[in-house]
């Protein structure tokens, strides 16, 4: 009888004692140099581990498409996406949600930059002089390095980039775009303004060789997106816990690595204009 009671007690304790949560994994689009990304997101992993009381791990990916694939395949449960990659990922994983964005991401812009040899000066509109020059986007899946720059190129000239420029390439990330235009490999490039501003502050851009010639109108961009099934794996209310942890991230040093002044709540509806633009120019169906 005593053994039976002990077994019943142990079984009841097992039922009411929560299991040790599995590791919570996140990734991010590789929009800058790998060293900078590892430093930034390892800090985020440490912060989230403390706030969520679970083991949190950051895993790097090689490109934007790999970030979307990892999210789709449940290899990661959370991702720092650009506007376009977030739209693509959420379309592949029903129930997934945009939960936070940088305050600056509500008014994001792209810079068009030019090598000094072009002689192109800064303008309030996209200069006609860029026509016939060589041009590089960032990644093919980048909102600020491809989607919105292409949208504004088409709006300005009524033609596709291939018809406007003599040669069009894809650098892979924003930092690489700067380096290629700085070296004269491409005469014109388009990139995320925050990466340019961050590198300017760090003194890593040779302004005798490259400069900003135009800034796009503002649009929505980066966001944290989470899978809709994480509550089933990590406990009821876990999505809200992650959102709260991100919004309550106040450490200036950690925020400065993005760089963002703060994170604010976001929703899927915030990115309808990104989806519509991508559909309009044929990047997504």
N, C-alpha and C positions, 0 to 999 in steps of 0.2 A: 504493500500500500504506500509506504514511504517513498519507494523508488518511483512509483507511478505519479505521486504528487510532485516530486522533484522534476520529472520529465515534463509534466504539464506546466510547471512554473517556468522552466527554461524555454519551452515552446512559446509561452505567452510573452516572455521578455523579448524573444527574437522577433515576434510580430510587431511589438510596439517600439523596438529600438531601431532607429533609422540606420540603413546601411551606409558604409563609408562611401561618400560620393566619388564617382570616377573623375578623372582629370577633365577639366573644361578647356577646350582647345580653341584658339582663334588664330586668324591670319590677317594679312593686309596686302592690298595691291602694292607691288614693288615700284613705287613712283619716284624713288630717289636711290642714292647709292646704298648698297647692302649694309655697309658699316653703320650708317645713320639709322637705317631701319631697325637693325638688331638692337642698337642702343635705346631707341625710342620704345620699341614694343616689349623688350625685356622689362623695362621700367613699368610699363602698363600691366604686364603679367604679374609682377610683384605686388603692385597696387591692388589689382583685382583679387589676387589670392587672399590678401588680408581682409578686404571688404566682404568677399563672398564666402570665406571660410571653406574654400575648396582649393585643390591644386589647380592652378591655371598655367597653361603653357602656350607660348607663341611659336608657330611654325612658319618659316619663310616659304615663299613660292617663287617660281622663276619668272612668271609673267601674269598679266591680268587674267587671261583665260584660265590659268591654273588656279587662281584664287577662286574664281566662280565654280570651277569643277570640284575643288575641295569642299566648298560649301554645299554644292548639290549632292555630293557623295557622302555627306555627313562625316568627313574627315576633320572638319572644323565646325563648331557650333555658332561662332561669332566671327564677323569679319569687318574690317575697316575698308569700305568700298568707296570708289568714286560714284558719282551720280549714275553713270551708264552701267558700270559693272554691278551696282546694287540693283538696278532695275532688272538686269539680266538674271542675276542670282535669285531674286524673289519670284520671278516668273517660273523658275525651274523648281522651286521648293514652296509649294502651297502652304500658306499659314505663316511664312516668314515675315518679319517685321523690321522696318527701319525704326530704331528706338532713340537714337541720339545723333546730333550733328554739332559741329563747331558753330559758334555764333557767327563766325565769318562765312560759314558755308551757305548761309541764306543770301549772301551778296558776293558770290565768288566771281572772279574774272580771270581771263587768260591774257597773257602778254604776247604780242608779236615782236620778235627781236630781229635785228639785222646786223650783218657784218659791216664794218666801217667802209669797206671797198664799194658798197652799194651807193654810198652818199645819201641814203634815204634819211630824212629827218622825222622827228616825232610829229604825229598829226592827230587831229580829233576824229578822223575817219581812217579806214584802212587805205593806205596810200596806193594810188594807181601804179606807182613806180615798182611795186612788188611783182607786177605781171612780167612773165618771162624769166624770172629769177629761179634759182634752185631753192627748194623748200623742204623742211622736215617737220612732220608731226612728232609726237612722243610715241606712246604705245597705241596700237590700233584700237584698244578698248578703253582709252582714256577719255574722260569727259572734257577736262580742261586742256588736254594735249592733242585731242583729235576731234571729238564730236562737236563741241561748240565752235572751235576755230573753223572747221569745215562748214558749219552752218553759216557763219558770218562771211566766209569767202564766197559761198554761193549767193548769199544775199547781196554782197557788194558787186559781184561781177556777172551774176547770172549764169555762171559756168561751174563745172566741177573743178577741183584743185588740179587734176591732170591736164585740164585745158588752160588753166590760168598760169601754171608754172612750167618751166622747161623740164624740171625733174622733181619728183616727189618721193620722199623717203619716210621711214619710221625709225626714230632713234631708239625706242624702247622705254625711255623714262625722261623725266624733265631735266635732271642734271646732265644727262647725256646730250640732250638738245642744246643746252648752253655750250657744252664743250665743242660740239660739231660746228655750231655757228661761229663761235669764238675762233676756231681753227680755220674757218673759211671753207670747210667741207660742204656746207650748205650756206647759201647767202641769207636765207630767211628761215625763221623757226617760230613755233608757237608752243607755249608752255604755261603751266600753273604759276600764277603770280607769287604764291607763297614760297615756292622753291626759289624763284629769282630773288625775292626780298631777303630770304634767309641766307642765301649765298652772298648777296651784296653785304649784308651785315657781317658775315664771316670773312669778307675780303677775298673771296675765291674767284671773283669775276674780273677779267681784264677789261675795264670799261674803255680802254683805248682801242679795243678791237670789236666790241659788241655793245649794242644799246637797245633799249626799248623804243619801238616806233609807233605802237598802237596798243590800246587797252580795249577789250571788248566790253559791251554792256554787261551788267551783272546777271547771274543765274544761280540756281541751287546746285550744290555739288556734294562733297564727301558726306558720308554717314556711317554709323555703326548699324549693321544688320544682323539679326539673330534668328535662328531657326525656330519655327513655331512649336516644335516638339520637345524643347529643352525642359519644360516643366515636368514632362513625363520621366525624364532621366535624372533630373537634379532636384525635383521637389516642386510642389505647388508654389507659385509666386516667384519662381527663380528669374523669369524674364524681367519682372518689375524690379527685382533686386539688382540685376545687371544694369538696367536703365538708371536706377537711382545711384549706383556706384559711379557710373560714367558722368552723370549730371553733377554729382557732388565732388568730382575731381577738381580740387582747388589749388594744388601745388603748382606755383608759377613755373618752377623748373620743369616739371613734367609736361604741363600745357605748352610751354615754350618749345618743346621738341617737335610739336606738330607742324607749325606753331598755331595755337589757338588761344584766345583769351578765356574761353570757357566752353563747355558743352551744354547744349540745351535739348529738350525733348524733340523728337522728330517722328514723322509718320509716313507711311507709304504714299499718301496723297501729295506730300510735298514734292514728289519727284515725277508727277504726271507730265510736266512740261519737258523733262528730260526724255521720258518715254516717247512723247509725241514728236519731239525733234528727231530722235533716232529713227522712228518709223518714217518720218517725212523724207529723210535723206537716204533711206534704205539700209541703215546699219543693222536694224532688227526688223523682223516682220510685224 
